[in-house]
Each structure stands twice: as structure tokens, then as C-alpha cells.
């Protein structure tokens, strides 16, 4: 199955997930799909895409490991999408959709972290957010590389789109800390995670609206 179709399916499944185990399972599915897309790109004849594809594959695998401990048996209700990947299709639209999927997964994990009732869930979500951010960074570099590799791909990307990578929507800064801990202790233990453009330690930034 073509990558773009699988990514669209993954975005829909994530949006429809209503229970924490299912959300985490979908997040892990997205990580595994990212790994698979990266592995395909690593087989490219373009040296730039090959190197970045390998980095994306490794980043996706790391994200899957971060989320693995919270995925219970039977939670992968949608099946293994990564295993159904047969071709990448048009590269730039695929990378654009993957970037959106990774953004949505990161935002969803932030929401779960804010409402986590156990430290285990909290740190799993935070680790997942960090790992998804790494995947998103590599995807942005791939989009830029693909957009500059040929006229047709540059047109598909929408002309000025590469210059906008990393800008996105205004950011809302949310202070996070493990459940059951407050004040200075919580802030000291919270990881220093920032979306590009955000400021301040122990803050997670998500698009505001």
C-alpha cells in the first residue's frame, strides 16, 4: 500500500482513538510507520535522501521503543500499518502528510501528559514527545531536500513552502510536571523539551488553536 494512504489512515485512527491505551498504540503505530518510510528512503539513489532516510528510520524506531512499554496486548486494533507499506509514491506530499501526523501525535501525547494520573504514563508521554519531535525535525529536513531536488517536486511542495518549515502556528506554552508533585520539585524533574521557537525549561509548546 502507498505510504500517503497509510499515513492518512493513521491520522484518522489517531483522531478517533478515545482511550489512553488506544491512543498510545496509535502513537506507536505512527512511529513504526515513520521507521518504515525512513527505511524506504534509505534505499534511495540520492545520497542526501539516503542519509536522512536512515536518520528518520532510526528516529522512528527510537520513538516506538519509547512508547512500547505502554502498549498492552490487543491495543493495536488497527493492525500493523508499517508492514503494509509497499511504495512511497510521490515523495513531497508523503513527507508533508508524515509531518502532519507527527505533529498530531506530539500534541496528543502532550494532552495525555497533562492529564496523566501516574508517573509512568507521564514520563512515557514526555519521552514520546521528545522522540516524535526528533522524527519531525528529520522529516522537515527531508522535505527541504526533496523540494530542492527537482522542479516537479518543488512545484508539488507549493513553491515557497520550504521557507516556512519550522514556523507553523503561534505556540501555547504549557508547564508540565509529574503527577503528584508540585512547585519547585516538579519543575526540576520535568524534562527540558521545547518546540523550535519556544523558550524556557520544563515547558512543552503546542500550536494554540
C-alpha positions as CSV (number, residue, x, y, z in Angstrom):
1,X,0.0,0.0,0.0
2,X,1.2,3.5,-0.8
3,X,2.7,5.5,2.1
4,X,0.4,8.5,1.7
5,X,-2.7,6.4,2.1
6,X,-1.3,4.7,5.2
7,X,-0.4,8.0,6.8
8,X,-3.9,9.4,6.1
9,X,-5.3,6.2,7.7
10,X,-3.1,6.6,10.7
11,X,-4.1,10.3,11.2
12,X,-7.8,9.3,11.1
13,X,-7.2,6.4,13.6
14,X,-5.4,8.7,16.0
15,X,-8.2,11.2,15.9
16,X,-10.8,8.5,16.5
17,X,-8.9,6.9,19.5
18,X,-10.8,7.6,22.7
19,X,-9.0,5.6,25.4
20,X,-5.4,6.0,26.6
21,X,-4.1,2.5,25.6
22,X,-5.6,3.0,22.1
23,X,-4.0,6.5,21.8
24,X,-0.6,5.2,22.8
25,X,-1.0,2.3,20.5
26,X,-1.8,4.6,17.6
27,X,1.2,6.8,18.5
28,X,3.4,3.7,18.4
29,X,1.9,2.7,15.0
30,X,2.9,6.2,13.7
31,X,6.4,5.7,15.0
32,X,6.7,2.3,13.3
33,X,5.3,3.8,10.1
34,X,7.9,6.6,10.3
35,X,10.6,4.0,10.7
36,X,9.3,2.1,7.6
37,X,9.2,5.3,5.5
38,X,12.7,6.2,6.5
39,X,13.9,2.7,5.7
40,X,12.5,3.1,2.2
41,X,14.1,6.4,1.7
42,X,17.4,5.0,2.9
43,X,17.4,2.8,-0.2
44,X,17.2,5.9,-2.5
45,X,19.9,6.6,-5.0
46,X,20.0,10.2,-3.8
47,X,22.8,10.5,-1.3
48,X,21.1,13.3,0.7
49,X,17.8,11.4,0.9
50,X,19.6,8.2,1.8
51,X,21.4,9.6,4.8
52,X,18.3,11.5,6.1
53,X,16.2,8.4,5.4
54,X,18.5,6.4,7.7
55,X,18.2,9.0,10.4
56,X,14.4,9.0,10.1
57,X,14.3,5.2,10.3
58,X,16.4,5.3,13.5
59,X,14.4,8.1,15.0
60,X,11.1,6.3,14.3
61,X,12.5,3.1,15.8
62,X,13.6,5.0,18.9
63,X,10.1,6.6,19.3
64,X,8.5,3.1,19.0
65,X,10.7,1.8,21.8
66,X,9.8,4.8,24.0
67,X,6.1,4.0,23.6
68,X,6.4,0.2,23.6
69,X,6.1,-0.3,27.3
70,X,2.7,1.3,27.4
71,X,1.1,-0.7,24.6
72,X,-0.9,-3.5,26.0
73,X,-1.7,-6.7,24.2
74,X,-4.6,-6.2,21.9
75,X,-4.3,-2.5,21.8
76,X,-3.1,-2.3,18.2
77,X,-6.6,-2.5,17.0
78,X,-5.8,-1.2,13.6
79,X,-3.2,-3.8,12.7
80,X,0.4,-3.2,11.7
81,X,0.4,-0.5,9.0
82,X,4.1,-0.4,8.6
83,X,4.0,-4.0,7.4
84,X,1.6,-3.0,4.6
85,X,3.9,-0.3,3.2
86,X,4.8,-1.3,-0.4
87,X,5.8,2.0,-2.0
88,X,6.4,5.6,-1.1
89,X,4.6,7.2,-4.0
90,X,5.1,11.0,-4.6
91,X,7.7,12.0,-2.1
92,X,6.9,15.6,-1.2
93,X,3.1,15.1,-0.5
94,X,4.0,12.0,1.5
95,X,6.6,13.8,3.7
96,X,4.1,16.7,4.2
97,X,1.4,14.2,5.4
98,X,4.0,12.5,7.6
99,X,5.0,15.8,9.1
100,X,1.3,16.5,10.0
101,X,0.9,13.0,11.5
102,X,4.0,13.5,13.7
103,X,2.8,16.9,14.8
104,X,-0.6,15.5,15.8
105,X,0.9,12.6,17.7
106,X,3.1,15.0,19.6
107,X,0.2,17.2,20.5
108,X,-1.9,14.2,21.6
109,X,0.9,13.0,23.8
110,X,1.2,16.4,25.4
111,X,-2.5,16.3,26.3
112,X,-2.1,12.8,27.8
113,X,0.9,14.0,29.8
114,X,-1.1,16.9,31.2
115,X,-3.8,14.6,32.4
116,X,-1.6,11.7,33.4
117,X,-2.5,10.1,36.8
118,X,0.7,8.1,37.1
119,X,4.3,9.0,36.8
120,X,4.8,6.0,34.5
121,X,2.3,7.4,32.0
122,X,3.6,10.9,32.4
123,X,7.2,10.0,31.6
124,X,6.2,7.7,28.7
125,X,4.3,10.6,27.1
126,X,7.2,13.0,27.7
127,X,9.7,10.6,26.2
128,X,7.3,10.0,23.3
129,X,7.0,13.8,22.7
130,X,10.8,14.1,22.6
131,X,11.2,11.2,20.2
132,X,8.4,12.4,17.9
133,X,10.0,15.9,17.9
134,X,13.2,14.3,16.6
135,X,11.3,12.5,13.9
136,X,9.6,15.7,12.9
137,X,12.9,17.6,12.7
138,X,14.3,14.9,10.3
139,X,11.1,15.0,8.3
140,X,11.4,18.7,7.8
141,X,15.0,18.3,6.6
142,X,13.8,15.6,4.2
143,X,11.0,17.9,2.9
144,X,13.6,20.6,2.2
145,X,16.0,18.2,0.5
146,X,13.2,16.7,-1.6
147,X,11.8,20.1,-2.5
148,X,15.2,21.2,-3.9
149,X,16.0,18.0,-5.7
150,X,13.8,18.7,-8.8
151,X,11.3,21.1,-10.4
152,X,8.3,18.8,-10.2
153,X,8.8,18.1,-6.5
154,X,9.4,21.7,-5.8
155,X,6.0,22.6,-7.5
156,X,4.2,19.9,-5.6
157,X,5.5,21.4,-2.4
158,X,3.9,24.7,-3.2
159,X,6.7,27.0,-4.2
160,X,7.6,28.9,-1.0
161,X,6.7,26.1,1.4
162,X,10.3,25.1,2.2
163,X,10.9,28.6,3.6
164,X,8.0,28.1,6.0
165,X,9.3,24.9,7.6
166,X,9.6,25.3,11.3
167,X,7.4,28.4,11.6
168,X,3.9,26.9,11.9
169,X,1.1,28.3,14.2
170,X,1.6,30.5,17.2
171,X,2.7,28.5,20.2
172,X,1.0,28.0,23.5
173,X,3.4,27.2,26.3
174,X,2.3,24.6,28.9
175,X,4.3,23.9,32.1
176,X,4.4,20.2,32.9
177,X,5.4,18.2,35.9
178,X,4.9,14.6,37.0
179,X,1.5,13.9,38.7
180,X,1.5,14.2,42.5
181,X,4.4,16.6,42.5
182,X,4.2,20.4,42.6
183,X,6.2,23.5,42.9
184,X,10.0,23.5,42.6
185,X,10.4,19.7,42.8
186,X,8.1,19.1,39.8
187,X,9.8,21.7,37.7
188,X,13.3,20.3,38.5
189,X,12.2,16.9,37.3
190,X,10.3,17.9,34.2
191,X,12.5,17.5,31.0
192,X,13.7,20.4,29.0
193,X,11.5,19.9,26.0
194,X,10.8,22.8,23.6
195,X,9.3,23.1,20.1
196,X,11.5,25.3,18.0
197,X,10.7,28.9,18.8
198,X,9.6,28.3,22.4
199,X,11.6,29.5,25.5
200,X,12.1,28.3,29.0
201,X,13.0,25.0,30.5
202,X,10.4,22.4,31.6
203,X,7.9,23.7,29.0
204,X,6.0,21.9,26.2
205,X,4.8,24.1,23.4
206,X,1.9,23.2,21.2
207,X,0.1,25.2,18.5
208,X,-2.5,27.5,20.1
209,X,-5.7,26.6,18.2
